[in-house]
Amino acid sequence: MQPFVLAAATTVTQAIEASAGGRAGPMDAQTQFLAGGTTLIDLMKLNVMRPAQVVDINPLGMSELGRIDASEEGLRLGALVRMADAADHPLINRSFPAIAQSLRLAASPQIRNMATLGGNVLQRTRCPYFRDVSYAECNKRNPGSGCAALDGFNRSHAVLGTSNRCIATYPGDFAQALIAFDAMVEITGLRGRRSIPFARLHREPGDTPEVEATLEPGEIITAFVVPAGPWSRRSLFLKVRDRESYEFALASAVVALDLAEGTVRDARIALGGVATVPWRAKAAEAALKDKALDEPTKQAAADAAFSGATTHGHNAFKVELGKRTLTRAIDQAAGMEI
């Protein structure tokens, strides 16, 4: 770990002013925010991230950034809410079960007690070529150097949203629930507050995999706003991984259904473990809408979800695994008692 200056912010304005001098973007800025620290500290120890200044924003947890406002109409989740607190919230479990499940199935209890919702959605890839600085070829860490994963060991890597510059998988679970539920992100910066759809927060790698989010230097996530819908209660998060706990998804799915007498009136689907960013499977949703949930319909949805997949040897199994994960999640969601 490189030397750094530790500061603290007691207001959002102080945090913004401290980070406003950053360079290319918030992931590479010379000033980084410290909340739970469950990603940042790891990457600093590995010398992947080397900020000159770390600003502790935990004091802001006493403000609206640390509050859950929940009703049957929707949620407002402060960015500094701890994962465990949101996962255990009674109304979230009852009215937005996929959100609670996505948080409860992540990491370990100790990490969930520390990690914040804002930090969780901005966590960085677990690609070993990104996290091991002995590998020079990583366009995400060292732009223009190449991607060692393309011809390396890439079993855990993405098959959707990839480019010839990067195939690193987005590792989070909570983000899949947010993108499926059409959540909005509240952001505060030098020019005041703005809100954007959560679907616009992350950027596919394209030619610039080092630019991971649409946040600008001097901006901080303050909250997530999640509207309720007729499909919110009939929702679930299914996660398939190499072991049952403390492991990232090989494939996951959020499925939320609005059913009437066995026919899908509306559907929300997101996929995890298989894409470079939180992935909304709109083609799969369209394949289900206004259809009865028979086996051909479910298979058509799964095929549509992975129609654009690109594999690289070791990760080719993820296409079939992803399809089976999605059809299983559809079955389970359809069978929920609400």
Phi, psi and omega in degrees: 000135180276154177299148178207162177263131178257125177233174179225146177242130179256353175224158177299322180300316178298319180296317180297313181298325180292328185261357189291343181269012183296162182265242195309322183180174187297332180288330183252006185297151178289341173248129179237147177275142176246115174246260175288328178078007187288341172256312185302311184296319176305309185288332174291321178296328180275358184064021174282318173248133185226065181291147175280333181221138175241126183252117179284115180255011180301328176303336180288349178294345177278353180262196178297341179294342179253018188247146171253121172248112187231137174211176178293342180275340180159184183235147164233113185251115177298147185294338181260010170297135179285145182305317183297322181294318178291321181296331183265358185292126185301316183290323177298317179296324183279316190257341179222059188302328181297327178293311180300317181294320181297329178278321184290331182271005181264139168054214182243164178304321181297317180291319179297330177289337182260318190290144180258161180295319179296317178293324182299316184289340180260010179299150186260164188300152173265015176307124183296334179285335173283321187274351179248107186288353176289343173270113181288328187276092173207105182296335179287323180267326184224081188309133178089000185272343183110179181232105182295336183290335183303317180246010181259205178276111189233032182303323185269003190273171189281153174240353178237140177075019183274170172218177178282004176257338186195136175233023181293138181275137169288128191267349190284160178252313182306323182299329180294322177293319181297316183289327178292326184269012178058041180291156173250153178246126174267129185232138176240136181212194182299331182261018177101204184263149171213158176235139177226154172300141178304329180299342180259004182285319183260151180245133172296154188297316181048227179269355183228067183295344178288342178262102191262338185221162180270005174294146176257156172306137182090005178247147179223138174288130179251331182195163172240132179246122186241113178282150174276154177216173180295350181255357188298315182289324179271068182221150178207161176241123179245129185233126178247127184211173184290333176217165192285339183220158176050051180211147179277157185289136163280325174204142176213164180211136165256127177232128175230127187235141167251107186250145173220109179053044175083358179253139181278112175279327178202156180215147173232127183224133172225150183239141177232164179077354186234358187228163182281344179219167171306131196239115176270123184263075185291329177295324177292321177300316181296327180290338180267330190299133179065021180243154169282146185275067174266175185298316178300323180292316179296319179294322178297322178295317180295318178297318180296323182297329185246019182295333180259016184292144174234122183255162181221062173080264187297332185264012182298331180297339185294335179295308180292320178299317179297319178297315181293323177298317181294314181295324177294319179294322177298315178302313183293320179295318180297330182271001181293143171264121183235000000 
